Amino acid sequence: MTAIKDAGSAPEGADAVHARPDAGSAPVEVLGLRLRSPVVVGSGLLTDQERNIRRLIEGGAGAVVTKTIHPDPGPSGNERLLRLPTGMLNNTTYSRRSVDDWCAMLRRFADDGLPVITSVHADSPVQLADLAERVTDAGSGALELGISCLNEEGGGLEDTPERVAAYTEAVRRRTPVPFSVKLAIGERVRERIDAATASGADAITLSDTIAGLAVDADTGEVRLGGAFGYSGPGIKPLVLAEIFGLRRDGLTVPVMASGGVKDAVDVAEYLSVGAEAVQIYTALHRNMHVTLRTIRQGFDDWLASRGGTVADLVGQSVKRA
Ligand SMILES: Cc1cc2nc3c(=O)[nH]c(=O)nc-3n(C[C@H](O)[C@H](O)[C@H](O)COP(=O)(O)O)c2cc1C
């Protein structure tokens, strides 16, 4: 059996790993979209530009989730990224592009048949339902509700099942397209997931970033000025444990995993604990296109040498437990 290739060993240079997007592809169905791979690019700064989204799809992404669109993203603040040995802290919030600009872009993606999942959030359930309707009218075939961004609350978002239900219900009433609700692991996560599914979510994305803090030991200064979104390899075991536990406890709703994927092995691990698709984000902040292609190709090659389909892999750890 071929060992899964590690993105960390990817050669430098944008053209060092060539895309073979459809050679040995591993199709899955997510949010009503037939994707050629379970490897999906998650929402973030890298998915705020049309050019990047198109190149990521050309490079093999099964789908790309847009940066979260917000009708009133507020003034652009001092948005920063801080690299840590185990991942990254960021205090970013929403796209600064207008909804009109996004709708024009989403129309072009739809016309070209591109697998783009539109991430949306707003200040109230009714405002989010309006936005969901607008992006749906612009041709979006699948949405992700990015309702759990803790950065807006300075790390202190108190997400509750009631809040999740209110946003989910409002959107479900106004749009027929499939959508996933993105949540963060943590307190009452099973209740929040159940609230989303009972209110009409078609899938769950787990996890958004979780609150993290970095301090300068000499001066006592809190870096970035507070607790903000922590992502990257450090959160992977936590998210894996959560998805494994949820599946073992009988959760059946489709799950898109998100948290710390850096190579093809990580993709296989998330599928094994029961995720149907796997998002990658922070790892793409280094050598974006090479890293994506290496992970996507590494996973396809491994699956081809092993035989079987992605569906055979999904949940195999849970069946063994
Ligand atoms: C710089 C940065 C910006 C992000 N922006 C968004 C966003 O706009 N909407 C969203 O739903 N998630 C956002 N995320 C969260 C990622 O999509 C992802 O869920 C999270 O970082 C965990 O996955 P990872 O460890 O692979 O990055 C952002 C993450 C980072 C690091």
The ligand as an SDF file (V2000), in Angstrom:
LIG
                    3D

 31 33  0  0  0  0  0  0  0  0999 V2000
   -7.0840   33.8400    8.8620 C   0  0  0  0  0  0  0  0  0  0  0  0
   -8.3290   33.0420    9.0120 C   0  0  0  0  0  0  0  0  0  0  0  0
   -9.5370   33.5460    8.5310 C   0  0  0  0  0  0  0  0  0  0  0  0
  -10.7260   32.8060    8.6710 C   0  0  0  0  0  0  0  0  0  0  0  0
  -11.8950   33.3340    8.2090 N   0  0  0  0  0  0  0  0  0  0  0  0
  -13.0430   32.5980    8.3100 C   0  0  0  0  0  0  0  0  0  0  0  0
  -14.2720   33.1010    7.8150 C   0  0  0  0  0  0  0  0  0  0  0  0
  -14.3770   34.1950    7.2730 O   0  0  0  0  0  0  0  0  0  0  0  0
  -15.3790   32.3210    7.9620 N   0  0  0  0  0  0  0  0  0  0  0  0
  -15.3470   31.0840    8.5440 C   0  0  0  0  0  0  0  0  0  0  0  0
  -16.3740   30.4130    8.6270 O   0  0  0  0  0  0  0  0  0  0  0  0
  -14.1740   30.5770    9.0060 N   0  0  0  0  0  0  0  0  0  0  0  0
  -13.0440   31.2960    8.9110 C   0  0  0  0  0  0  0  0  0  0  0  0
  -11.8610   30.7900    9.3760 N   0  0  0  0  0  0  0  0  0  0  0  0
  -11.8550   29.4430    9.9840 C   0  0  0  0  0  0  0  0  0  0  0  0
  -11.4060   28.3700    8.9860 C   0  0  0  0  0  0  0  0  0  0  0  0
  -12.2840   28.2740    7.8900 O   0  0  0  0  0  0  0  0  0  0  0  0
  -11.3290   26.9850    9.6820 C   0  0  0  0  0  0  0  0  0  0  0  0
  -12.6480   26.5640   10.0440 O   0  0  0  0  0  0  0  0  0  0  0  0
  -10.4910   26.9630   10.9310 C   0  0  0  0  0  0  0  0  0  0  0  0
   -9.3410   27.7650   10.7710 O   0  0  0  0  0  0  0  0  0  0  0  0
  -10.0540   25.5360   11.3140 C   0  0  0  0  0  0  0  0  0  0  0  0
   -9.4600   24.8660   10.2310 O   0  0  0  0  0  0  0  0  0  0  0  0
   -7.8650   24.9090    9.9210 P   0  0  0  0  0  0  0  0  0  0  0  0
   -7.1720   24.4910   11.1930 O   0  0  0  0  0  0  0  0  0  0  0  0
   -7.6770   23.9610    8.7760 O   0  0  0  0  0  0  0  0  0  0  0  0
   -7.5710   26.3140    9.5650 O   0  0  0  0  0  0  0  0  0  0  0  0
  -10.6790   31.5180    9.2750 C   0  0  0  0  0  0  0  0  0  0  0  0
   -9.4660   31.0060    9.7380 C   0  0  0  0  0  0  0  0  0  0  0  0
   -8.2950   31.7530    9.6300 C   0  0  0  0  0  0  0  0  0  0  0  0
   -7.0040   31.1630   10.1570 C   0  0  0  0  0  0  0  0  0  0  0  0
  1  2  1  0
  2  3  1  0
  2 30  2  0
  3  4  2  0
  4  5  1  0
  4 28  1  0
  5  6  2  0
  6  7  1  0
  6 13  1  0
  7  8  2  0
  7  9  1  0
  9 10  1  0
 10 11  2  0
 10 12  1  0
 12 13  2  0
 13 14  1  0
 14 15  1  0
 14 28  1  0
 15 16  1  0
 16 17  1  0
 16 18  1  0
 18 19  1  0
 18 20  1  0
 20 21  1  0
 20 22  1  0
 22 23  1  0
 23 24  1  0
 24 25  2  0
 24 26  1  0
 24 27  1  0
 28 29  2  0
 29 30  1  0
 30 31  1  0
M  END
$$$$
